Every structure is written in C-alpha cells, then in structure tokens.
Amino acid sequence: MARPDPALLDPARYPFHHTITTRFSDVDPNQHLNNVALAAMMEDGRVRFNVGMGMRVALGQRRAMVASMGIEYLSEGHFPGPVEVFCAIEAVGRTSWTIVQVLMQEGRAVAFARSIIVSIADGRPAPVPDDFRAELTGAWSLRP
C-alpha cells in the first residue's frame, strides 16, 4: 500500500473516534508501540465503529467479513500516552465497503489503515442492503 494522501491523515474528516489506553505490554524492545499492538488498536477501533454504525442490525441475516486490510506505519507511538483511532467509510461497492482509519497520538499520525469489508450471505458475497448503504454513504462517510 502506498503512503496515504496527507488529506486522509486529518482527523477532522472522520465521523467516528475512540480513545484507546496504551499498555506497557504494547511496547517492543525499541521502546515504541509494537506494530502488532497498533494493528490490534485498529481492529478495536474498527469493531467499535461497526457497533456505532449499527452494522449487525443493518445487515440482518448477512455477515460482514474483512476481505483485505493494509496498514501504513507512519511514526513511532509511545507508552503511556493514549491513542485515538478515527474511522470513516471511504467507498461503498455493490457487496462491500471500505473503511479508512487513522491512529493519532499527541496530534501526530502514527498509522493509517484501509480495510475492505464484504457483506456475506450463504457463504457468498451479497449486496449491501439499500438502507445500510444510505447510512454508509451518509453520516459515516469520510468528510470533504
């Protein structure tokens, strides 16, 4: 994944954010937050974003699966400062949507992630329900 467009690192563009407390166990031998810990923070933020959007109810009998995820590590993060994860919908397709996230600490971008989520029914990709599509492209989308 190429380095993200600087405009994607502006937390004001994201409709959702969540603060995560760092733990001493998140630190690696180089004394910064480990890349695996940062990936887990992205996952936590993405799941909380999904809950905040009401995804489970909106999908009905469908399920959502992560089809792809890429993370760009942009700067070092440090314990014990908290991090904030910001989430938004970047695009919506027929059976999938793309979530972008930026992880910030003390006003600087630590990491950026892009995940493609697929709507699944009967073990196969299924169309995103129209009412959920409206939510994704409205209130939860990346702001200009």
C-alpha positions as CSV (number, residue, x, y, z in Angstrom):
1,M,0.0,0.0,0.0
2,A,1.4,3.4,-0.9
3,R,1.7,6.1,1.7
4,P,-1.7,7.7,2.3
5,D,-2.7,11.0,0.8
6,P,-2.0,13.6,3.5
7,A,-5.7,14.7,3.4
8,L,-6.6,11.2,4.8
9,L,-4.5,12.0,7.9
10,D,-6.8,14.8,9.0
11,P,-8.9,13.6,12.0
12,A,-11.5,16.3,11.3
13,R,-12.6,14.3,8.2
14,Y,-13.6,11.3,10.3
15,P,-17.1,11.0,11.8
16,F,-16.1,8.5,14.5
17,H,-13.3,8.3,17.0
18,H,-12.4,6.2,20.0
19,T,-9.6,6.7,22.6
20,I,-7.5,3.6,23.5
21,T,-5.3,3.3,26.5
22,T,-1.8,2.0,25.7
23,R,-0.4,-0.7,27.8
24,F,3.2,-1.5,28.8
25,S,2.8,-4.8,27.1
26,D,2.3,-2.9,23.8
27,V,5.9,-1.7,23.9
28,D,8.6,-3.6,21.9
29,P,12.4,-3.8,22.6
30,N,12.9,-0.5,20.7
31,Q,10.7,1.3,23.3
32,H,7.9,2.2,21.0
33,L,4.4,0.7,20.4
34,N,4.7,-2.5,18.6
35,N,3.2,-2.9,15.1
36,V,1.1,-5.8,16.2
37,A,-0.3,-3.7,19.1
38,L,-1.1,-0.9,16.6
39,A,-2.9,-3.4,14.4
40,A,-4.9,-4.6,17.4
41,M,-5.8,-1.0,18.2
42,M,-7.0,-0.5,14.6
43,E,-9.1,-3.7,14.9
44,D,-10.6,-2.4,18.2
45,G,-11.5,0.9,16.6
46,R,-13.0,-0.8,13.5
47,V,-15.2,-3.1,15.6
48,R,-16.4,-0.2,17.8
49,F,-17.1,1.8,14.6
50,N,-19.1,-1.1,13.3
51,V,-21.1,-1.2,16.5
52,G,-21.6,2.5,16.5
53,M,-23.0,2.3,12.9
54,G,-25.4,-0.5,14.0
55,M,-23.9,-2.8,11.4
56,R,-25.1,-6.0,12.9
57,V,-28.7,-4.9,12.9
58,A,-28.4,-3.2,9.5
59,L,-27.1,-6.3,7.8
60,G,-29.9,-8.5,9.1
61,Q,-29.1,-12.2,8.2
62,R,-25.9,-11.2,6.4
63,R,-22.5,-11.2,8.0
64,A,-19.6,-8.9,7.4
65,M,-16.1,-10.2,6.8
66,V,-12.8,-8.4,6.4
67,A,-11.5,-9.3,2.9
68,S,-8.4,-7.1,2.9
69,M,-6.6,-4.8,5.3
70,G,-3.4,-2.8,4.8
71,I,-1.6,-0.7,7.4
72,E,1.0,2.0,6.9
73,Y,3.1,2.7,10.0
74,L,3.8,6.4,9.9
75,S,5.6,7.4,13.1
76,E,6.5,5.9,16.4
77,G,3.9,5.7,19.2
78,H,4.9,5.6,22.8
79,F,3.6,4.3,26.1
80,P,1.9,5.6,28.3
81,G,0.1,8.1,26.2
82,P,-3.3,7.2,24.9
83,V,-4.0,6.9,21.2
84,E,-7.1,7.9,19.3
85,V,-8.4,5.9,16.4
86,F,-10.5,7.8,13.8
87,C,-12.8,5.8,11.4
88,A,-14.8,6.6,8.2
89,I,-16.3,5.0,5.2
90,E,-14.2,5.8,2.1
91,A,-16.2,3.9,-0.6
92,V,-19.2,1.6,-1.0
93,G,-19.5,-1.0,-3.7
94,R,-22.3,-3.5,-4.6
95,T,-21.2,-6.1,-2.0
96,S,-18.5,-4.3,0.0
97,W,-17.4,-1.1,1.7
98,T,-14.0,0.4,2.5
99,I,-13.2,1.7,6.0
100,V,-10.2,4.1,6.4
101,Q,-8.7,4.7,9.8
102,V,-6.0,6.9,11.2
103,L,-4.4,6.3,14.6
104,M,-3.2,9.5,16.3
105,Q,-1.1,10.2,19.4
106,E,-0.3,13.6,20.7
107,G,-1.5,15.3,17.5
108,R,0.5,13.2,15.0
109,A,-0.5,10.3,12.8
110,V,1.1,7.0,14.0
111,A,-0.6,4.7,11.5
112,F,-3.2,4.6,8.7
113,A,-5.3,1.6,7.7
114,R,-7.7,0.7,4.8
115,S,-10.0,-2.3,5.2
116,I,-12.4,-3.8,2.7
117,I,-15.4,-5.4,4.3
118,V,-17.7,-7.7,2.4
119,S,-21.3,-8.4,3.0
120,I,-21.8,-12.3,3.1
121,A,-25.0,-14.4,2.8
122,D,-25.0,-18.2,2.4
123,G,-21.2,-18.1,2.3
124,R,-21.1,-15.8,-0.7
125,P,-20.8,-12.0,-1.3
126,A,-24.3,-10.4,-1.1
127,P,-25.5,-6.9,-1.9
128,V,-25.2,-4.3,0.8
129,P,-28.8,-3.6,1.9
130,D,-30.1,-0.3,0.5
131,D,-30.9,1.3,3.9
132,F,-27.4,0.4,5.2
133,R,-25.8,1.7,2.0
134,A,-27.6,5.0,2.7
135,E,-26.1,5.1,6.2
136,L,-22.6,4.2,4.9
137,T,-22.6,6.9,2.2
138,G,-24.2,9.5,4.5
139,A,-23.4,10.0,8.2
140,W,-20.5,7.6,8.4
141,S,-18.6,8.6,5.2
142,L,-15.3,10.5,5.1
143,R,-15.9,14.2,5.2
144,P,-14.6,16.5,2.5
